[in-house]
Amino acid sequence: MEGERVIANLQGASSIASNSDVVGLNSPGVGTFAFGLQKSPGAIEAKANWGYMTFKMAGKDYLLTTGAPLCGGDQPRTVWVSFGPPFMEGTALGSGPLGSFIH
């Protein structure tokens, strides 16, 4: 969610990233978010706490919710968020190197 607006609903979708990869979420009309455990240039800090993640970007509050833990380890956990333009027309979720999602 971006404030009170749902920007993607991926019910039933899942993605797993290795420690050096990211999970990318493409939201048409909004952009692409890449979530990783490693800090990358320009990434902002988010807090994941089991099935919730919160962060603030460009003055807007974001909330990501899932039906399963977002990441393992002690909670809450720092996750790094990068942002870029949409990489495709539809809503999508996937994993891979940061450059696959953010250019």
N, C-alpha and C positions, 0 to 999 in steps of 0.2 A: 504494500500500500504506500502511496505517496500522499501523506496527509490523510484525508478521508477517501481518496480515490483508489480503487483497485486497478493496478496497471498490468497485472498478469494473473491468470487463474490456470494453473497447470495441474489440476486434480489428477492424481494417479501417476504423474511424471516423477522420475528420479534420475539422479546423476551422481557418479562417484568420481572424485579427482584424487590423483596421487598427491603426495606432499608438495611437489613442485608445480603442479598444474592448478588450474582454477576451474570453477563451475561458472559457466556463462549463462545469463538470462537475457534474452532479447525481448523487448517490449516495443511493438510498433508504435510510432508516434512519441515515444519517450526516449529510448536508447537501449544500450547494452550495458548490463552490470556484470562484472567479473568478480567473483568471491574467492579469495585464496588465503592460505595460512601463512604465506610468505609475503612480506612487504615488497611492493613494487613501486617504481617511481610514480609519484602523483596519486598513489592510493590513499584512501582515508580509512581511519580506524572505525570498526564496527564491533559490537558486542553480541556474540551468540550465546544463548542460554537455552540449551536443549532444542526445542522446536521454534524458538523465536530469535530474530536478529533485529537490532535497532541501529540506525545510524542517521546522521544528518549530513546533507549535501546541498550546497547552494541555497542554504536557508530553508530547505524543506526536510521534514521528518519522514523517515521511511521505516516500515515494519515489514519484515518477511516472516511468514508463519508456515510451518510444515507439520505433518502428522508424525514425523520421526525426528530424531536428533539431527541437527545440521552438521555437527562435527563431534568427534570424540574428545576424550580428555576431560580435564577438570573444567567445570562450568561456573560462571560464565567464561568464555574464551574469546580472545581477540581474533577477529577476522579482518582481512584487508579488502577494501572495495575499490575497484577501478571502474571508470565510466567512459563510454564512448558512444558514437552514433550507432543506430541500428545496423546490424550486419545482414539482415534479410527482412522480408515483408511481414512474415508471420511471427507469432509468439513461439519461442523455442527455448529449450534448456539442453545444455550439453557440457562436456568437460574436455579439457585439453590445455595446451600452452596458452598463456595470456594473449600472445599475438594472433591466435585464432579468432579472438573475439574483439579485442581492442587494438585499433591501428593508429 
